[in-house]
Amino acid sequence: MTTFVKASHILVKTEDEAQKLKDEIIKGKDFAQAAKEVSLCPSGQNGGDLGYFKKGQMVKEFEDAAFSMDIGQISNPIKTQFGYHLIYLTDKKD
């Protein structure tokens, strides 16, 4: 069972904005650069890197998505009370 995941994210206001960003990233835009340019979260300045976290540290919708992803995967837009997130999962460990 995965105990920790490592992820980066981009936080934006709308689902449309998040989906447009995901499309750009899939076409080759750098995730970290996109985070620096548009993320509303302070982590954006670090390319969206959140480091490792365990269950109970993030809001439920975000956590559920992150723990269900495969390494290297970019999520569909995830709605939380903060806005819409794109999550890029970079590692998992027990």
C-alpha positions as CSV (number, residue, x, y, z in Angstrom):
1,M,0.0,0.0,0.0
2,T,1.3,3.4,-0.9
3,T,2.0,5.6,2.1
4,F,3.4,8.7,0.5
5,V,3.0,10.3,-2.9
6,K,5.1,13.1,-4.4
7,A,3.2,15.5,-6.7
8,S,3.3,18.9,-8.3
9,H,0.2,20.8,-9.1
10,I,-1.2,23.9,-10.8
11,L,-4.1,25.8,-9.2
12,V,-6.4,27.9,-11.4
13,K,-9.9,29.4,-11.0
14,T,-11.9,27.6,-13.7
15,E,-12.2,24.1,-15.1
16,D,-11.8,25.4,-18.6
17,E,-8.5,27.0,-17.7
18,A,-7.3,23.8,-16.2
19,Q,-8.3,21.7,-19.2
20,K,-6.7,24.2,-21.6
21,L,-3.4,24.0,-19.6
22,K,-3.6,20.2,-19.5
23,D,-3.9,20.2,-23.3
24,E,-0.9,22.5,-23.7
25,I,1.2,20.3,-21.3
26,I,0.3,17.1,-23.2
27,K,1.4,18.9,-26.4
28,G,4.8,19.6,-24.8
29,K,4.5,22.6,-22.5
30,D,6.7,22.2,-19.4
31,F,4.5,21.5,-16.3
32,A,6.8,23.4,-13.9
33,Q,7.0,26.4,-16.3
34,A,3.2,26.4,-16.6
35,A,2.9,26.3,-12.8
36,K,5.3,29.3,-12.4
37,E,3.4,31.3,-15.0
38,V,-0.2,30.7,-13.9
39,S,-0.7,28.8,-10.6
40,L,-2.5,30.6,-7.9
41,C,-0.8,28.5,-5.2
42,P,2.5,29.7,-3.7
43,S,4.0,26.4,-4.7
44,G,3.8,27.6,-8.3
45,Q,7.1,29.5,-7.7
46,N,8.7,26.1,-7.2
47,G,7.1,24.7,-10.3
48,G,4.1,23.5,-8.4
49,D,6.2,20.9,-6.3
50,L,4.4,19.9,-3.2
51,G,7.0,17.3,-2.1
52,Y,5.9,14.0,-0.5
53,F,2.7,13.9,1.5
54,K,0.5,11.2,3.1
55,K,-3.2,10.8,3.5
56,G,-4.8,13.4,5.7
57,Q,-2.5,16.2,4.7
58,M,-4.4,17.5,1.6
59,V,-8.1,18.2,1.0
60,K,-10.0,15.0,0.2
61,E,-10.7,15.6,-3.5
62,F,-7.0,16.3,-4.1
63,E,-5.8,13.5,-2.0
64,D,-8.1,10.9,-3.6
65,A,-7.0,11.9,-7.1
66,A,-3.3,11.9,-6.2
67,F,-3.3,8.5,-4.5
68,S,-5.2,6.9,-7.4
69,M,-2.7,8.1,-10.1
70,D,0.2,6.4,-11.8
71,I,3.7,8.0,-11.7
72,G,4.1,10.4,-14.6
73,Q,0.3,10.9,-15.0
74,I,-1.4,14.3,-15.2
75,S,-4.9,14.4,-13.7
76,N,-8.0,15.8,-15.3
77,P,-9.1,19.0,-13.5
78,I,-9.8,18.4,-9.9
79,K,-12.3,20.7,-8.1
80,T,-11.6,21.7,-4.5
81,Q,-12.7,24.6,-2.4
82,F,-9.5,26.4,-3.6
83,G,-10.3,26.1,-7.4
84,Y,-9.3,23.6,-10.0
85,H,-6.0,21.7,-9.8
86,L,-4.0,19.8,-12.3
87,I,-1.9,17.2,-10.5
88,Y,1.3,15.7,-11.9
89,L,2.3,12.6,-9.9
90,T,6.1,12.2,-9.7
91,D,6.7,9.4,-7.2
92,K,5.1,7.0,-4.7
93,K,6.7,5.2,-1.7
94,D,5.6,3.0,1.1
